[in-house]
Amino acid sequence: MTAERISPPLIACQECGIVVEATEIQEGQKLICPRCHHRLTYKVIQPSQRVVAYSISCLIMLILSISFPFMSFSVRGLSQEITLFHAVEMLDQFKYFLIAFVLLATVIVLPAIYVGLILYLYLKAGRSSTHAYSDCQRRRIRLICRILFRVEPWLMVDVFLIGVLVSLVKISSLADIGLGSSFWAFCVYSVLVVKCVSLIDRFWLWNQFIPPETVEQVKAGDTHLDGNHTSCAVCHQINPESGVKHARCIRCGSLLHPYHPDLNLQRSWALLVTSVIFYIPANLYPMMNTVSFGSNTPTTIMEGILLLWKMGSYPVAVVIFIASMFIPLAKMFILAWLFLSAKKAQVLPEKEVMQRMRIYRMTEFIGRWSMVDIFVVSLMAALVQLQNLMAVYPGPAAVSFSIVVIFTMLSAMVFDPRDLWQNHHPVKKEEQSVTPDSGHLNGVIDNER
């Protein structure tokens, strides 16, 4: 008499909508969607020890980054020294509250919250197998995990570091620059934040505390087009389709967003059009005002790029052009093209859908790097303040450009890539990864390289 096979939990791909069995993976392996090749879940080698070590190191570097002088600027006997918080204070004094908030939130506050929550959760996860959690503890863990994954897209520590390096090149031609001890700590802090983010997998983390619940009517091979389930974007739990507005996930309690292609496209278009509107003043008005010996010189984004080029700072000019001109324009055009493609998805062959999926992933990844120019202006405005001898102030375009970056990011987040798969309901047999004993659709296991 053979033992009854225990089916692994199901997981729905967030990018193409196919439901597959989340086959047990070993440390260092990742589970790949058999249809669109999106990573479904990933298990880090020694997850608790590595993540805890990186998190503690990251918090230590953050404390060092904000505790000592970050950078100094001196010319003709006058000098100015700043910390990271001083940059935020200067922007607040200039009445640029949005930029000050973005800088404070994305570089200091949200990364600190994110890393702190990671440390707490992974310390808990290390003893979850031998520890039973009360209902109160489970509610607390649900709330922490929900906050964690809402915060993750808005971490821009690495973008700020690139902005700092660009600022160094721009300012070094004007005066002497000194790098404080906090600068070097911040470099290490940036690397550690990026490493921490790369080690976190929400499906694995949720499973350590609250195992996924089984939904009887859903089976491997179903898609979002079947209308029998809704996948939670926060914890990847598959929920039964209830037809109730504002339904919540049965595992994490997050608000569910049922598949509604027309509504998603309308919201994505609205956010994209808003970014296009603000892109016009972002390029027409000055991004930065430079005061030198009492003379005020406003410069737009393009004027700043041309000035850097004339000064011979070709790499910096190229970086600013790519981040501030090419990426925002390219992202707006690509998003518009993807939104139009979603309308025609019923006639697109699968090969073309996959091409659009790769472009969408790349676009979503590079969108936040447009914030480099904003961070450059913020740092220069805080550092270069030598009364009438030399000073830098943000221009009105800085606020408009910040809105452009934020709204293009939101537009990409709101867009549901499953809209591109409207005509691809079944998975072809030759594309399936099937276990010989069950015939069930599994994800593809890939080893870490």
C-alpha positions as CSV (number, residue, x, y, z in Angstrom):
1,M,0.0,0.0,0.0
2,T,1.6,3.2,-1.1
3,A,1.6,6.3,1.1
4,E,-0.6,9.2,-0.1
5,R,1.4,11.9,-1.8
6,I,1.3,15.2,0.0
7,S,0.9,18.0,-2.5
8,P,3.2,21.0,-2.1
9,P,1.6,24.4,-1.7
10,L,0.6,26.3,-4.8
11,I,2.0,29.6,-5.9
12,A,0.8,31.9,-8.7
13,C,3.3,33.8,-10.8
14,Q,2.8,37.5,-10.4
15,E,3.8,38.3,-13.9
16,C,2.0,35.7,-16.1
17,G,-0.6,34.4,-13.7
18,I,0.1,30.6,-14.1
19,V,-0.4,28.5,-10.9
20,V,2.3,26.0,-10.2
21,E,3.3,23.7,-7.3
22,A,5.9,25.3,-5.1
23,T,8.2,22.3,-5.1
24,E,10.5,22.1,-2.0
25,I,13.9,23.7,-2.8
26,Q,17.2,23.4,-1.1
27,E,19.4,26.2,0.1
28,G,20.9,28.1,-2.8
29,Q,18.1,27.1,-5.2
30,K,15.4,29.2,-6.7
31,L,12.1,28.2,-8.3
32,I,11.4,29.6,-11.7
33,C,8.0,30.0,-13.5
34,P,7.9,27.4,-16.3
35,R,6.1,29.9,-18.6
36,C,7.6,33.4,-18.2
37,H,10.8,32.4,-16.3
38,H,10.0,34.9,-13.5
39,R,11.6,33.9,-10.1
40,L,8.8,32.6,-7.9
41,T,10.8,31.9,-4.7
42,Y,14.4,31.6,-3.6
43,K,16.1,30.0,-0.6
44,V,19.3,31.6,0.6
45,I,22.2,29.5,1.8
46,Q,22.1,29.7,5.7
47,P,19.2,32.3,5.5
48,S,19.0,33.2,9.2
49,Q,22.7,33.5,9.9
50,R,23.6,35.5,6.7
51,V,20.6,37.9,6.8
52,V,21.0,38.6,10.5
53,A,24.8,39.3,10.1
54,Y,24.2,41.6,7.1
55,S,21.3,43.4,8.9
56,I,23.3,44.1,12.0
57,S,26.3,45.3,10.0
58,C,23.9,47.5,7.9
59,L,22.4,49.2,11.0
60,I,25.9,49.8,12.4
61,M,27.0,51.5,9.2
62,L,23.8,53.6,9.1
63,I,24.5,54.9,12.6
64,L,28.1,55.8,11.6
65,S,26.8,57.4,8.4
66,I,24.6,59.9,10.2
67,S,26.8,60.5,13.3
68,F,29.9,62.2,11.8
69,P,30.7,64.7,9.1
70,F,29.8,63.5,5.6
71,M,31.6,65.9,3.3
72,S,33.2,69.3,3.4
73,F,33.6,72.1,0.8
74,S,36.2,74.9,1.0
75,V,37.2,77.8,-1.3
76,R,39.2,80.9,-0.6
77,G,39.4,80.3,3.1
78,L,35.7,79.7,3.6
79,S,34.5,76.2,4.3
80,Q,31.2,74.3,4.8
81,E,30.8,70.9,6.4
82,I,27.6,68.8,6.4
83,T,26.1,65.6,7.7
84,L,23.3,63.7,6.0
85,F,20.7,65.2,8.2
86,H,22.1,68.7,7.4
87,A,21.2,68.1,3.7
88,V,17.6,67.5,4.7
89,E,17.5,70.5,6.9
90,M,18.9,72.8,4.2
91,L,16.2,71.6,1.7
92,D,13.6,72.2,4.4
93,Q,14.9,75.8,4.9
94,F,14.6,76.5,1.2
95,K,10.9,75.4,1.4
96,Y,11.5,72.3,-0.8
97,F,9.6,70.0,1.5
98,L,8.9,67.3,-1.1
99,I,12.6,66.9,-2.0
100,A,13.5,67.0,1.7
101,F,10.9,64.3,2.5
102,V,12.1,62.1,-0.4
103,L,15.7,62.3,0.6
104,L,15.0,61.6,4.3
105,A,12.6,58.8,3.6
106,T,14.3,56.9,0.8
107,V,17.9,57.2,2.1
108,I,17.6,57.1,5.9
109,V,14.2,56.4,7.4
110,L,12.7,53.7,5.1
111,P,16.0,51.7,4.8
112,A,16.4,51.8,8.6
113,I,12.9,50.5,9.1
114,Y,13.4,47.9,6.4
115,V,16.6,46.5,7.8
116,G,15.3,46.7,11.4
117,L,12.2,44.7,10.5
118,I,14.4,42.1,8.5
119,L,16.6,41.6,11.6
120,Y,13.5,41.1,13.8
121,L,11.8,38.7,11.4
122,Y,14.9,36.5,10.7
123,L,15.8,36.3,14.4
124,K,12.2,35.0,14.9
125,A,12.4,32.7,11.8
126,G,15.6,31.1,13.3
127,R,13.5,29.6,16.1
128,S,10.1,29.3,14.4
129,S,10.3,25.5,14.0
130,T,10.5,25.1,17.8
131,H,8.3,28.0,18.8
132,A,4.5,28.2,18.7
133,Y,3.2,31.7,18.1
134,S,0.1,33.1,19.8
135,D,-2.6,34.9,17.8
136,C,-1.3,38.3,19.0
137,Q,2.2,37.4,17.8
138,R,0.9,36.3,14.4
139,R,-1.0,39.6,14.0
140,R,2.2,41.5,14.8
141,I,4.2,39.4,12.3
142,R,1.5,39.9,9.6
143,L,1.7,43.7,10.1
144,I,5.5,43.7,10.1
145,C,5.8,41.6,6.9
146,R,3.2,43.8,5.1
147,I,5.1,47.0,6.0
148,L,8.4,45.4,4.9
149,F,7.3,44.6,1.4
150,R,5.5,47.9,0.9
151,V,8.7,49.7,1.8
152,E,11.1,47.7,-0.4
153,P,10.5,49.5,-3.8
154,W,11.3,52.9,-2.3
155,L,14.8,52.2,-1.0
156,M,17.2,54.4,-2.9
157,V,20.4,54.3,-0.9
158,D,22.4,53.0,-4.0
159,V,20.9,55.8,-6.2
160,F,21.9,58.4,-3.6
161,L,25.5,57.0,-3.6
162,I,25.7,57.5,-7.3
163,G,24.4,61.0,-6.9
164,V,27.1,61.7,-4.3
165,L,29.8,60.5,-6.7
166,V,28.4,62.7,-9.5
167,S,28.3,65.7,-7.1
168,L,32.0,65.1,-6.2
169,V,33.0,65.4,-9.8
170,K,30.8,68.5,-10.3
171,I,32.0,70.3,-7.2
172,S,35.7,69.3,-7.5
173,S,36.1,71.7,-10.4
174,L,34.9,74.6,-8.2
175,A,36.7,74.1,-4.9
176,D,38.4,71.6,-2.6
177,I,36.3,68.7,-1.4
178,G,36.9,66.8,1.9
179,L,35.4,63.3,2.5
180,G,34.4,62.7,6.1
181,S,34.4,59.4,7.9
182,S,30.6,59.1,7.4
183,F,31.1,59.1,3.7
184,W,33.1,55.8,3.8
185,A,30.6,54.3,6.2
186,F,27.8,55.3,3.9
187,C,29.5,53.5,1.0
188,V,29.6,50.3,3.0
189,Y,26.0,50.9,4.2
190,S,24.8,51.2,0.5
191,V,26.4,47.9,-0.4
192,L,24.9,46.2,2.6
193,V,21.4,47.5,1.9
194,V,21.5,46.2,-1.6
195,K,22.8,42.8,-0.4
196,C,20.0,42.6,2.3
197,V,17.3,43.3,-0.3
198,S,18.7,40.6,-2.6
199,L,18.6,38.0,0.1
200,I,14.9,38.5,1.0
201,D,12.2,36.3,-0.5
202,R,8.7,37.0,0.7
203,F,7.2,33.5,-0.1
204,W,9.9,31.8,2.0
205,L,9.7,34.3,4.8
206,W,5.9,34.1,5.1
207,N,6.0,30.3,5.1
208,Q,8.3,30.4,8.2
209,F,5.6,32.0,10.3
210,I,2.2,31.4,8.6
211,P,2.0,28.4,6.2
212,P,-0.2,29.0,3.1
213,E,-3.7,27.7,3.2
214,T,-5.1,25.3,0.6
215,V,-7.8,26.4,-1.7
216,E,-9.7,23.3,-3.0
217,Q,-11.0,24.6,-6.3
218,V,-7.6,25.9,-7.5
219,K,-5.1,23.5,-9.1
220,A,-1.7,23.7,-10.7
221,G,-2.1,24.8,-14.3
222,D,-4.9,27.3,-13.6
223,T,-4.3,31.0,-14.5
224,H,-5.8,34.4,-13.6
225,L,-8.1,33.9,-16.6
226,D,-10.0,31.1,-14.9
227,G,-11.5,33.5,-12.4
228,N,-11.4,31.0,-9.5
229,H,-8.8,32.7,-7.4
230,T,-7.0,35.9,-6.6
231,S,-3.3,35.9,-5.7
232,C,-2.1,38.1,-2.9
233,A,0.8,40.4,-4.1
234,V,2.1,40.7,-0.5
235,C,2.4,37.1,0.7
236,H,1.7,35.1,-2.6
237,Q,-1.2,33.3,-0.9
238,I,-3.8,32.0,-3.4
239,N,-7.3,33.2,-2.3
240,P,-10.7,31.8,-3.4
241,E,-12.5,34.3,-5.7
242,S,-15.3,35.6,-3.6
243,G,-16.7,38.4,-5.8
244,V,-16.7,40.7,-2.7
245,K,-15.3,44.2,-3.1
246,H,-12.3,45.0,-0.8
247,A,-11.8,41.4,0.1
248,R,-8.7,40.6,2.2
249,C,-6.1,37.9,2.0
250,I,-6.8,34.8,4.1
251,R,-3.2,34.6,5.2
252,C,-1.8,38.2,5.6
253,G,-5.0,40.3,5.7
254,S,-3.8,42.6,2.9
255,L,-6.4,44.1,0.5
256,L,-6.7,41.9,-2.5
257,H,-6.8,43.3,-6.1
258,P,-8.8,40.9,-8.3
259,Y,-7.7,40.7,-11.9
260,H,-9.4,43.6,-13.7
261,P,-7.4,44.6,-16.9
262,D,-9.5,47.6,-17.8
263,L,-9.4,49.2,-14.4
264,N,-5.6,48.5,-14.0
265,L,-4.9,50.1,-17.3
266,Q,-7.0,53.2,-16.5
267,R,-5.0,53.7,-13.3
268,S,-1.7,53.1,-15.0
269,W,-2.6,55.5,-17.8
270,A,-3.7,58.2,-15.3
271,L,-0.4,58.0,-13.4
272,L,1.7,58.0,-16.6
273,V,-0.2,61.0,-18.1
274,T,0.5,62.9,-14.8
275,S,4.2,62.2,-15.1
276,V,4.2,63.4,-18.7
277,I,2.5,66.7,-17.6
278,F,5.1,67.4,-14.9
279,Y,7.9,66.4,-17.3
280,I,7.3,69.6,-19.3
281,P,8.1,72.1,-16.4
282,A,10.8,69.8,-15.2
283,N,12.7,70.6,-18.4
284,L,11.6,74.2,-19.0
285,Y,12.4,75.6,-15.5
286,P,15.8,75.7,-13.8
287,M,16.8,72.6,-11.9
288,M,19.5,74.5,-10.0
289,N,20.5,78.1,-9.3
290,T,24.2,78.8,-8.8
291,V,25.2,82.1,-7.1
292,S,28.8,83.1,-7.6
293,F,30.2,86.5,-6.5
294,G,26.6,87.9,-6.3
295,S,25.6,86.7,-9.8
296,N,22.8,84.2,-10.1
297,T,23.0,81.6,-12.9
298,P,20.0,79.3,-13.3
299,T,20.5,76.1,-15.3
300,T,18.0,73.6,-16.6
301,I,18.7,69.9,-16.8
302,M,20.0,70.1,-20.4
303,E,22.0,73.3,-19.7
304,G,23.7,71.5,-16.8
305,I,24.6,68.6,-19.0
306,L,26.0,70.8,-21.7
307,L,28.0,72.7,-19.1
308,L,29.5,69.5,-17.8
309,W,30.4,68.5,-21.3
310,K,32.1,71.8,-22.0
311,M,34.1,71.5,-18.8
312,G,35.4,68.1,-20.0
313,S,33.5,66.0,-17.4
314,Y,32.3,63.7,-20.2
315,P,31.4,60.6,-18.0
316,V,29.4,62.7,-15.5
317,A,27.6,64.5,-18.4
318,V,26.7,61.1,-19.9
319,V,25.5,59.8,-16.5
320,I,23.2,62.8,-15.9
321,F,21.9,62.7,-19.5
322,I,21.0,59.0,-19.2
323,A,19.5,59.4,-15.7
324,S,17.7,62.7,-16.2
325,M,16.8,62.8,-19.9
326,F,17.0,59.3,-21.5
327,I,15.6,57.1,-18.8
328,P,12.5,59.2,-17.9
329,L,11.6,59.7,-21.6
330,A,12.3,56.0,-22.5
331,K,10.3,54.8,-19.5
332,M,7.3,56.9,-20.4
333,F,7.4,55.8,-24.1
334,I,7.9,52.1,-23.1
335,L,5.1,52.2,-20.5
336,A,2.7,53.7,-23.1
337,W,3.8,51.0,-25.6
338,L,3.2,48.3,-23.0
339,F,-0.2,49.7,-22.1
340,L,-1.2,49.7,-25.7
341,S,0.2,46.2,-26.1
342,A,-2.0,45.0,-23.3
343,K,-5.1,46.1,-25.2
344,K,-3.9,44.0,-28.2
345,A,-2.7,41.1,-26.0
346,Q,-5.4,38.8,-27.5
347,V,-3.6,38.7,-30.8
348,L,0.0,38.7,-29.7
349,P,2.0,35.4,-30.0
350,E,3.7,34.1,-26.9
351,K,7.2,35.0,-28.2
352,E,6.2,38.7,-28.5
353,V,4.6,38.6,-25.1
354,M,7.9,37.3,-23.6
355,Q,9.8,40.1,-25.3
356,R,7.5,42.7,-23.7
357,M,7.9,41.0,-20.4
358,R,11.6,41.4,-20.5
359,I,11.3,45.0,-21.5
360,Y,8.8,45.6,-18.6
361,R,11.2,44.1,-16.1
362,M,14.1,46.2,-17.3
363,T,11.9,49.4,-17.3
364,E,10.6,48.8,-13.7
365,F,14.2,48.2,-12.5
366,I,15.8,51.3,-14.0
367,G,13.0,53.8,-13.3
368,R,14.2,54.9,-9.8
369,W,17.7,55.7,-11.1
370,S,16.3,59.0,-12.6
371,M,16.3,60.3,-9.0
372,V,20.1,60.7,-9.3
373,D,19.8,64.3,-10.5
374,I,17.6,65.2,-7.6
375,F,20.0,63.8,-5.1
376,V,22.9,65.7,-6.9
377,V,21.0,69.0,-6.5
378,S,20.1,68.2,-2.9
379,L,23.7,67.5,-1.9
380,M,25.1,70.5,-3.7
381,A,22.5,72.8,-2.2
382,A,23.4,71.6,1.3
383,L,27.2,71.7,0.7
384,V,27.8,74.8,-1.4
385,Q,26.6,77.6,0.9
386,L,29.3,80.2,1.2
387,Q,27.1,83.3,1.4
388,N,27.5,85.5,-1.7
389,L,30.8,84.1,-2.7
390,M,29.3,80.8,-3.9
391,A,26.0,79.1,-3.2
392,V,23.7,76.6,-4.9
393,Y,19.9,76.5,-4.5
394,P,17.4,74.0,-5.9
395,G,15.3,75.3,-8.8
396,P,11.5,74.8,-9.3
397,A,12.2,72.0,-11.8
398,A,13.5,69.9,-9.0
399,V,10.0,69.4,-7.5
400,S,8.5,68.7,-10.9
401,F,11.2,66.2,-11.8
402,S,10.7,64.4,-8.4
403,I,7.0,64.0,-9.2
404,V,7.9,62.6,-12.6
405,V,10.1,59.9,-11.1
406,I,7.6,59.0,-8.4
407,F,4.6,58.8,-10.8
408,T,6.4,56.8,-13.4
409,M,7.4,54.3,-10.7
410,L,3.8,54.2,-9.5
411,S,2.5,53.7,-13.0
412,A,4.9,50.7,-13.5
413,M,3.8,49.2,-10.2
414,V,0.1,49.6,-10.8
415,F,0.4,48.0,-14.3
416,D,-0.5,44.3,-14.2
417,P,1.9,42.4,-16.5
418,R,-0.7,39.6,-16.6
419,D,-2.6,41.8,-19.0
420,L,-0.1,40.8,-21.6
421,W,-1.2,37.1,-21.2
422,Q,-4.9,37.5,-22.0
423,N,-4.7,35.1,-25.0
424,H,-2.5,32.5,-23.4
425,H,-4.7,30.5,-21.1
426,P,-3.3,27.0,-21.2
427,V,0.4,26.1,-20.8
428,K,1.7,24.0,-23.7
429,K,2.6,20.4,-22.8
430,E,6.1,20.8,-24.1
431,E,6.7,23.8,-21.9
432,Q,5.6,22.1,-18.7
433,S,7.9,20.8,-16.0
434,V,6.2,17.6,-14.8
435,T,7.0,15.3,-12.0
436,P,6.9,11.7,-13.3
437,D,4.8,10.4,-10.5
438,S,2.1,13.0,-10.5
439,G,1.8,14.9,-13.8
440,H,1.3,18.1,-11.8
441,L,2.8,21.4,-13.1
442,N,5.8,22.4,-11.1
443,G,8.1,25.4,-11.1
444,V,11.6,24.9,-12.6
445,I,14.4,24.6,-10.0
446,D,17.5,26.6,-10.7
447,N,20.7,26.4,-8.7
448,E,22.4,29.6,-7.4
449,R,25.5,30.6,-9.4
